Amino acid sequence: MTMTQWHARMIAPDDDFSGAPLLRGEVRLDEGHGDVAQATLLLSALGVCEAWINGRSVSDDLLTPGWTSYEWRVRYAEYDVTSLVAPETVIGVALGNGWYRGRLAWAGGSRYYGEELGAFAELRVRFADGHEQVIGTDATWSAGPSATTANDLYDGQSIDARLRSNDWTLPGFASDAWTGVHELDFDLDLLEPYVGPPVRRQQELAPVSITTSPSGAVLVDFGQNLVGWVRVAVRGEAGRVVTLRHAEVLERDELGTRPLRSAAATDRFTLSGGDDVFEPTFTFHGFRYVEVDGWPGGVDAIGEGALTAIVVHSELRRIGRMETSNPLLNRLHENAVWGMRGNFLDVPTDCPQRDERLGWTGDLSAFAPSAAFLYDVDGFLRDWLRDLAAEQRHQDDLVPFVVPDVLKYVEHPAEFPEPDSSAVWSDAAVWVPWALWTAYGDRRVLADQFASMAGHVRRVRSKLSPTGLWDTGFQFGDWLDPDAAPDQPWAAKANPSVVATLCAYRSATLTANAAHVLGDTAAAAEFREMADGLRAAFAEHYVTDGVIFSDCTTVYALAIVFGILDDDDRAFAGRRLSELVAASGYRISTGFAGTPFVTDALTDTGHLDDAYRLLLQTESPSWLHPVTMGATTIWERWDSMLPDGSINPGEMTSFNHYALGAVVDWMHRVVGGLAPLEPGYGRILIAPRPGGDLTWADVSLETPHGHAAVRWELADGELHVRTEVPAGAEATLRLPGRDDEVLAPGVHERVVPHAASVAALETA
C-alpha cells in the first residue's frame, strides 16, 4: 500500500482548555504564481473536530473523523476549499473529546485511546502556473479557549455564549489567553481516507407540544424518537443558564431518565445577553422529550422556532421503501427506518442514548439485510468492516462483541463473559459482507473481507468439541428471549450450543459460497467440508425423530432457514414450528438469534398464514404491540414500556434498538414481493404473497440497475400486480396458480383470481 507523504503533523495544545481547544495557523500564500487553481484541505483529529478557513466553515460534516479502531486506522476527510483561501489565510480547528477521549461503555471510564486531543490539517494549494504550496499543522500553531466549557458524547455539551468570538479565525489575531502547541508522537501512516460517508444534519423537527409536568418541569415533545440535539434560539440576561435534559420516554408524566443509566444527556447554555443560538455539535442524544430549565420568562416565553430538534446521522441515500394497507404495519416499518437512522451514526450501534452506544456485532448480524435495502449502506458498512478485520487481526482472529472494540480496555465485573468467538455476534464477519454482496452485487466486499470471513470460521472450527459441535465457551445464545426474566437476558429456551452450531454451519456455508464467487476452489472445498461435518454432527446429536434439542421456535427457525436439515426433518420442523407459534398465541417467542428468521422459516415450510398472524399480532410480545403503545422506533425489549406506562425494570431498556426490526427484510421480500434472484438484482424475483388483512402493498428499491417496484392489490376476488423492472435486469414473476414468467425491463401488469391464489398458498 502506497503511503501518503505528509507535510503536516498531529499537534496538541499546551493547555487542554476544558477539552475543547481552538487551534489556528496563519500563512501567506506564495506570490507570483497566478490565481489559486485548486485548494484542498485534508483534516483529521484525535477526538472530533470542525474547521474554518478565514472565518468560513469548510464543511457541513460533523464529528469528524468519527470513530474507528484508532490503534490501526484514523480517517481523514478531504475538502475543496478553493473559494475560501486568500493571500493571508488562517486555518482554524476546534477540537472536542468525541469517542477518542470521551466516556465509552458503562463502566464510567474515558481516555481509553489517549490522554491528549490532537488536530491534523494539511492545506494543499495549486496555482495557475502549476506551482504547489503545502501548509499544515505544526509546532508554529497556537491554541486557545473556546466557548465550549465541557463536552462528552454521553453527558452533553456546555456552551458559554459570553466567550464566543470569531476573531481567532481571521488574520492578525493575538490574545494573551492563547498558548503554544506541540507535536504528538503519532504515526502518520495510520491516516487513511473515509470509505463511508460523513455524519451530517439530516432533518429539523419542531415541537408538537410544550407542557408542564406534575412536578412543574417544562417538557418539550418532538413527536419522534430521534438522534441529534436541540438547536436553541434564545434571548435573556447575560449569565443565565438554560439547561436541556434529554430522554426517550415519559414515565408518570415526568422525564424517564432511568434507561440512560449514567449518561447525563444534558446540555447547558449560558446566555450572552443578546440573541443567542446554540447547537451542541460535540455531542448527540437519543430522545423524543426534552426537559427545559431556566428559560427566560418561563414556559410561556418559549416561542415558535426557539427549540428545534436536529436529526443527525451518517449521510446515507434512501433506496428502499414500503407501504401497505395496514397503518400499524406502516408505522412498524417507519420505526425500523428511524431506528436505523439513529444508530447509523458513523458506527452501527446498538442504541444511541444510554452509556453504551457501541458497535455491537450481533445487532448488525440481525439487521444487515434490512439496512442494505432501506439505505445504500455499502460504503458505511465496508468502512466498519475494515475496523472489524483490524480488531480481528490483532486478537487471534477473534471477532469481538463490539467494533471498534473499546471493551478490551474496560474493567468488567466478574460475571462479564471472557471475550471469545460468539455465535451471531462474531458471525457478523461473514453475515454482513454476504448481505452487502447480496444487495449490491459488488464482489469487492467479499474480496476485501474474505481473510476476515475465513479467519472467523477457522477460529470457530478450533472451538468445536470432539463431537463436532460448537458447544464450548460463552455464548449469548438467543439473547433477550421474551420468556426470560428481565434481569436474565441470556436465559433463553433455545440451547445456546444448538444455536451456536447452527450459526457455525451457516457461516461455513456462506464462506464456502464466497470462496466460490472469488474463484478460490481450495477454500470453497475447505469450508464446504466443515459445513458438512457440522451438518452431520447436528443431525447425530441434536435431532431425534425430527425433534431438535430444546424444542423451541428459535432452533426450528434457524435450522429451516440455514438449510441444515434433510427433507423429512425439514418438513417435521416446519410443522413443529407452526405448532409452537400457535401455542404461543402467535406472540413472539424468539430472541435476537431467532427473530430475524422465524417468519421466513414459517413461509418456506408452507405456513404463510402463521407468519402473517405472528407479524400482525398486537398483544405483547409482538412487533406491533410497541406500535400500539406509541413507539416511533424499534424497542430493545418487546415490553420496554409496560402496559401501565412504567418502564421495564431491566438494566437494558432502550427504546431505540434496530435489531428486532429485522422483520422488515421479510416484509420487503414476501409481503411486498421484491427479492434478488442473484446478487445485485441483475435478476429479480417478483413474488408477492398476500395474507392477513392486507388488501394492498407497495414496495420499491433503487437497485444497482435502476428502479424496481411491485404493487399489488386485492379487488373483486382478483389479485392485481403491477411491476417495474429496471433496464439491464430481468425479473421472474411468480404468482400463485400460474407458471413463472420472465419479465423484460419495463412496466408490467397482471391479474389472477384471488381465490386461486389463496388455495395455492394454503397447499404450498
N, C-alpha and C positions, 0 to 999 in steps of 0.2 A: 504494500500500500504506500503510495507516494504521500509524504508528509508535507504540509504547507510550510513555507518559510515565513516565519512571523517576525515582524518588526516590533510589535507591542509586547508588553509584559503584563502578567497578572499583578495588580497592585492592591494594597490595602491602606486605609487611612491610619495615621499615627494615633488618632483618637477615634474610638468607636462611635461616638456621637449617638448614644442611645440605640444602637443597632440600625440606624437609618441615616448613614452619612451621605453627603453630596461630594462628588469628585469632579474636578474640572481641569482641562488642559487648554491652553491658548496658543495659537500658532499663526504665523503669517504664511500665506501660500506663496510658492515660488513665483517670481515675476519673469516676464519676458517670454512666456510660452503660449500666449494667446488665452482664449477663454477656456474655462473648465469644460471638457467634453463629457466626463463621467466622474462621479464621486460615489464611492461605496463605503458604507460603514459596516464593519464586522464586529458584533457585540456579544459578550458573554459575561458570566459572573459566577462567583461562588456565593450563592444567595440568589436573590432575584433583583432585576434592575429595569430601569427606564432611562432613556437617553434623549438629549436635546442637542441640537446644533444651532448656535446663535439664537437661542431662546425659543426655538420651534421644535416640537416633538418630532422624533424621526419616524414614529410608527404608532399604530393603534394596538400593537401587541402588548400583552400583559404577562406578568410573572415570568419574563424571560430570564434564563434559558430553561425554565421548567425543572422537572425532577428526573434525573437519570441516575444510573449506578455511578456516582461521581468518582469512585475509585478507578474506573476504567474508561469512562467517557463523559465528557462535558460538552453539551451542544453550544454552537454559536449561531446567531441569527445574522442575516445579511440584508442590508437596506440600501436602496438607491437614494442618495441624499444630494444629488446634483443640484437641485434647486435651493438647497439650504446653505451651502458653503459660500464664503465671501473672502475677500483678500485678508481680512482679520477674522479668523474662525475660532470659535470656542466650542469645545465638545464638553458636554455635561452629562454625568451619570449619577442617578440616585439609586442607592442600594437598600435592600431590605433582607430580613433573615430568611424568608421563604422556607423551603424544605431543607436547604443545606445546613442551616444553623438553628432553625426554629424547633419547636416541640414536635415530636413524632411519636406515635403509638401511645399506649395507655399508661405507661409506667411513669410519666411525668418528666422524662429526660429530654435533653436537647443537645445541640452541638455534637451530634454523632459523627458528622463528616469533617468537622474542622472548627477551630476556635475563631478564626478571622474571616470576615467577609472580604471578598475580592472583586475587582472590576477589571474587565478586559475590553478595550475598544481599539480598533485599528481602522483608520481612515485612509483609503487609497484613492488618490486623485490623479486622473489622467487628463492632460491638457491637449489643446487643439493640435500642437505640433508633435504629439506622441510622448512628450516628457511625462514621467510619473513621479509623484511625491507621496511618501507614506508617512503617516503621523499616527502615533499610538500612545497608549497609557505607559508611563514610565515614571521614574523617580522625580521628574520635574513637576509632576502634577501636584495639586493641593487638594485638601479636604476640609469640609466644614459641616456645620449642623443643618438639619432640615426642619421643616415644620412637624415632621412625624416624631413623636416622643416615645412611642412604643409600637411594635408590630410583631404579630405572630399569626400563623395561619389558623390555629385553633382558638386563640384567645381574642383576636381582633386587633384593631389599629387605633391609636390615639393621635389626633392631629390638632395642633395649636395654630389657628389662623393668624394669631398675632406675630408668629415667627416667619410668615410667608414673605418671600421676595423672589423676584425673577432676575435680580441684578447679577447673580452669580453665573448666569448663562450668557452674559454679554461681555464684550471686550473691555478690558481695563478694570475689571472688578478687583477689589482688595478689601480684606477685613482682618482685624486682629483676632477674630474668633476662629479663623481658619488655621490649619496646621499643614504639615507635610504628609507625604505618603512614603511607603516603602514597597519594594518588590517582594513578592511571595515566592517561595520555593515551589513552583508549580510546573509540572511537565506539560509544555505546550502541545506535545503530541497527543494529549488526551482530547484536544479540541476537535470536534467534528461537526459538520452541518446537520441541521434538522433533517430527519427523514419524514417526520409527521408535521402536522400543521401547528401554528401558534395558538395561544389562548387569546380570545378577544371578547369584547362585549357583543352580545347577540340580540338582545331584546330589552325593551323597557315596559314595566308594568306599573300602573297607578294603583293606589289602594282601592279596595272595594268597600272597606268600611274603616272608620276610626271610632273606637268606643272606649268607655271607661270600665275597667273590671270591677268586681265586687270589692277588691282591696283598694281601689282608687287608682290603679295603674292605667296609663294610656296604652291601648293595644291597637296596632295597625294590622289589618288583614289584607294581604295582597292577592288572595283568592287562589293561589297556586303555590305548591311546594317547589321551590326553585333553589338555584345555587348562584351566588354572586354577592351583592351587597346593596345597600341603600344609598342613593345619592341624595344628599340633604342640601336644600337651599333655605337659608335662614338668616334673619337679622335680629340682633339682640345686643345687650350691653357687653362690652369687652370683658373677657374673663369668665363669662357664664359657660358652663359645660353642659352640652346636650349629650345624653347617653342613650345608645340604642343596643338592646339586648335581643338576640335572635333565637327563635325556636320553630320547630316544625308544626307543633300542635298546641292546642289549649287543653288544659285539664281542670275541670271545675271552673271554667271561665277565666282561668289565670294562665300565664305563660308556662307551658310544660317543658321545663328545662332538665328534668332528671335524665332523660335519654342522652343528653350531651355528655354525661359523666363529668370529667374535669374540664372540658372545653368551656372557656368563659363566653366565647362567641359574642363579645361586647365591643362596640366601637364608641370612642369618646371624642367629641369635637368641642374644642374651646373657641369661642367666638371672638372675632376681632373688633366688634362694634360697628362694622359696616355690613354690606351684603356679602355673605359667605356662601360658598358652595364647597361641599366636602364629598370626596369619593375615596374610600379606603382601599386603594388598589394593591396594597401589600398583604391582603388577607382575602378570605372568602368564607361565606357562611351557607349552610343548608337551612332554609327557613321558608315559612309562609307568613309567620307572625313576628312582629317586632314590638317590643315594649319600649316606649319612649319616655325618658325622664329629663326634666329640666328645660322643656321647650318654653321659650319666651311667650308669656301670655297664656300658657296652658293649652289644653286640648282644643279649645275653640279657635285658637290662633293658628292652627296648622292649616294653611290654605292649600288650594289646588297647586300642584307642582312642587310642593315643599318636600315631599317624600316620594322618591321614585325607585322601585326595585330594578336593579340592573342585572340581567341574566348573563352569566359568564360561563363559557366552556370553550373547548378547542374548536377551531374553525373547521367544521365538517359540513359537507354538502349532503342535503337530504335527498335520497334517491328512491326510497320505498314508502308507499302509503297504502292505507286500507280503511275502508268504511263498510258498515253493514246496516241492516235494518234494525239492529238491536242497540239502543243508546248506551246501555250498560257495557256492552262489549266494545263499543267505540271508545268509551271512557277508559276501559282497561287498556286498550291499545295505545291511547294517548298517554296513559300513566306510564306505560313501558317506554314510550318516547321521552317523556320528561325525566324518568329515572335514568335513562341512558345519558341524556344531555347533562344532567347534574353530576354524573360520575365519570364522564369522559372529559375531565378537566386535566389535560396534559398526561395523566396516568389513569388507566381504567381502574377506578377504586370501588371498594365495597359500598361505602357510604360517604357522604360529603359533609357531615355535620358534627359528629362527636370526636372524641380524642382518638381517632383511628385514621380513616381516610387513606387506607393503604391499598396497594395494588394486589389484592387477594386473587390468586390464580384460579381458585375454584369457581368464583363468581363468573370469571370470564370464560372458563371452560363451558359453563352452562349457557352463557348468553351470546357467545361469539357469532353463531349463525344468525341470530335475530339482529344483532348490531350491524352485521355486514349487509343486511337487507335494508334496514332503516336509513342508514347513512353510508357514504363512502368512507370506510374506516381503514382502507388499505395502508396508507402511509402512517396513520395514527398507530395501528397495531403492529405494523412492521417495525416501527421505532421502538415500541415497548418490547417486542420480541428480541431486539438487539440487547436490551438490558437483561432479559431472561437468560439468553445464551451466555452473556458475560458472567452473570452470577453463577450459572451452572458450571462454566469452565473452571471457576475458582473454588468450587465446592464439590469436587469429585463427581461431577455430573448430577448432583442433587439439584432439582428444581425446587426452589424454596417456596414456602407458603405464600410469601408476598414478593412482588417485584416492583421497584427496587427493594432489596432485602435489608431494610433497616433493622429488622428483628434480630439479626445476628449480633447487633451491638447492644441490645436491650437486655437488662436483667429481668428475668422472668420468675414468677413464683414456682415453687417446687412442682406443682401439679401441671405446669405447662409442658406439653409434649416435647421430647427431644426431636429437633428437626430431622426429618428424613423424607424420602420419597413417599408421597401420599396420593392415593387414587383420587381422581377427578382434579385435585389441586395441581399436583405435578404433571398430570396429563395435559395441562394447558400447553406444554411444549409441543405436543402433537396435535391436539384438537384445534387450537387456534390457527396455526398455519393451514391446516386442512380446511377449516371454514373459509379462510381467505382465498385459497385456491379454488374451492367450490364456487364461491360467489363471483370471483373476478377472472378466473382462468389464467392468471399470470404465474407461470411455473417458477418465476424468480423467488417467490416466497418459499417454495419448497427447497430450491437450491440453497438459498441463504440460510435456511433453518434446518437443513437435513442433519447436519452434525449434531445439533441440539436434539432433534427428534430421536435420532439413533442413540445418542448418549443416554437419554432418559430411559428408553426401552431396555437398553443393555443393563442399566443400573437396576431396573425393576427385575430383570432376569436374574441378577445376582442376589435378589432378595427372596426368590422363590424357595419354598421349603422342599425337602426331598420328595414330597407328594406331587410337586409341580404346581402347587397353588401359591398365590400371594397371601399367605396367612401369617406373616411375620411383621413385627414393628407396629408403630402407631398408625391408625387410620382415622380420618374424620368421618368416614362412612357416609351414611345417608343423613348428613347433618341437618338439624332442625326438623326432624320428623315431627309432625304436628301432634303425635300421640306422646311425645316425650315431655317430661316436666320442663317448665320454663327455665329452670336453672341447670338442666342436664341436656343441652342440645345435641350431645353425642349419643344419647340413649335411644337409638333407633330400633325399629322392628327388624330391619334388614341386617343380617350378619355382616359385619364390616369386611371379613375376608371373602365372602361371596361377592360383595360389591367390588372389592379390590381386584379379584381375579377376573371378573367381567371387564373391568376397565383396562386391565393389563392386556386382555385379549383384543379389545378394541384398538388400543394404541399400537400393539404389534401389527395388527391388520392394516391400520392406516399407514404406518411407517413402511410396511411392505408395499402398499399401493403407491406411496410417494417415491420409493426407490424405483418402482416400475415406470412411473412417469418420467423420472430422471434418467432412465436407461441403465441403472445400476443393478444388473441381474444378480450379482452375488449378494448384495444387501437385501434385495427382494426375497431371495431364497432363504436367507438367514432369518428374516423376521416372519416369513410365512411358516417356517418350521417352528419358530417359537409360538406363533399363534396356534398352530395345530396341536402342539404339546399342551398348551393351556386349555384348549377345547376338550382334549381327551381327559385331562385331569379334572376339569369341571364336571364332565359327564360322569366320571367314575366316583367322585367324592361328594358332589353336591346335588345330583339328580337321581331320585329314586322313584321309579314308576311315574315319571313326569313331574313329580313334586320337587321343587327347588328348595334346598335347605333354607330355613327361616320363613318360607311360605308366606310372603307378603308382596304387596303391589310392586315395590321397587325392584325386587330381584327378578320378577317376571318381566317387568317393563324393560329392564336393561338386557336381559337375556334375549328377548324377542328382537329389539331394535339392533343390538350389536351382532346378531346372527350367529350365536354360539350353539344353538340347538339344532338337532336333526328334525326332520319334518314332523314326525309323530310327537316328539316332545314340544315342538313349537305349537302345534295345534292344541295340545293339552294346556300349555302355558297361556295361550290366548283365552281358552275357556276359563281357566282358573283366575286369570287376571280379571275377566269380566265378572266372575262371582265375587271376588274380593272388592271390586269397585262398587258393585251393587250392595254388598254387605256394609260398606262404609256409608251407605245412603247417598252415594255419588258425591261425597265430600272428599277433599284431598287427604290422602293418607301416605304421601311420599314426601321426602325431604329434598335437599339440594341435589342428590345424585339422581333420584328417580323422577322428579317433577318435570324436567325438560323432555322426558321421553315417554311418559305414560300415555299421552293422547296418541302418539304415533304407534305405540305398541297395540293399543286397542284398535286403531284404524287398520293396521297392517294384518290383523288377525280376524277381520270381519266384524268388529264390534264398534262401528262408527257411531251408532246411537248412544252407546255408553260414553264415548269420548265427548259427544255433544252434551250429554247430561252432566258430565263432570265439568265441562267448560262453563255451562250456563247456570250452575248451582249458585245460589246466593246465600245459603247458610254457611256459617264458618265450620271448618276451614274450606275456603274456596277462593278462586281467583276473583269472583265478583263480590264477595262479601265486603272487602275493603272499599270497593266502589260504592256499595250501598251505604257505607259509613262516611262517605265524603272524601275518600282518598283521591289525591291528584298525582300520586306517584305509586310505585310498587313498594309494598312494605317488606321489611325483613322477615317478619312473622305474619302468619295469616291473621293473627289476633294481636297485632301490635297495639291496637286500641280495643279495649274490652267493651262489651255491649253497654255497660253503664257509663261509658265515656271516660273511664280511667285508663291509664297507660299500663300495658303489660308489665308485671313486676320484674321480668327478666333483665339481667345486666345488659344484654344485647337487644335493644328495642329501637331499631331505626325505622323511620317512615320513608326512606328513600334508598332502596336496595334493589338493583335491577334483576338479580339472578332469577327470582321466581316469575319474572315476566317473560321467561324464555318460551312460554307457550305461544307467543305471537309468531314464532317461526312456523309452528304447525298451522296457525291460522292463515298465514300467507300461502302456504303450500296446499293445504287441504280444504279449508273453508273457502279461501279465495280461489285457489286452484292454479297458482303460478309457482312453478318449481323448475330448477335446472335439470335437464336430461344429460348435460355434460357441463364440466366446469366452465364458468363464464357465460352461460346461457347462449352459446352458439346453437345449441338445440334445447328447446324449451318444452316442458310438459305442461299442458293446459288441461287440468282435470278437476274442475270444481265439484265438491261433494256436499250438496245442501243437507242440512239437518237441523234438529231442534226447531225453534220457532222462527228461524230466519227466513225472510222472503226475498232478500237480495244481498249481494256483497259485491264490492268493487275494490280491486287491488291493482296496483301499478308499480313498475320498477324501471328506473333508468339503468338498463343493463350496459355492459361494455359495448354492445352492438346498437343500442338505442332504446327507445321507449317500448316497453312491453306492458300489456294491460289485459285484464279479464274483468268482465262484469256479467253477473248472472242474476236473473230474476225469475221468480215463480209467479205465474199468472194464468188463470183459467185452465189449470191442470197441465200446464206446459212449463218446461224449463227453457228459458231464453238465454243464450250465451252470446256475448259479443267479445271478440278478442282482437288484440292488436299485436302483430308480430313485427319486430324491428327489422330493418334492412340488414342483410348479412347473416340472418339467422333463419331457422325454420322451427316450427312447433309441431308437436304431436297432440292432437285434440282427442281426449279420451272422455267420452260421455257414456253414462250407464245405458246399456241396451244397444249400443252401436259399436261397430268396429272402429279401431283407431283410424284417425285421418291425419295425414301430413298437411300442414298449412304453410304456404309460402308467405313471405313478408307482405304485410298489408292488414286491412281490417276485414274480419270475417264474422258472420252472424249465423247461428244455428239454433234450431228449435227442436226439442224432443219432448215426448209425453212425460209428464212428471210422475204419473202413476208407475210407469215402467221403470223410471229411474229409482223410485223408492223400492220396488221389488228387487231390482238388481242389487241395490245397496244391501238389502237385508240378507241376500243369499251370497254375497261376495266372499 
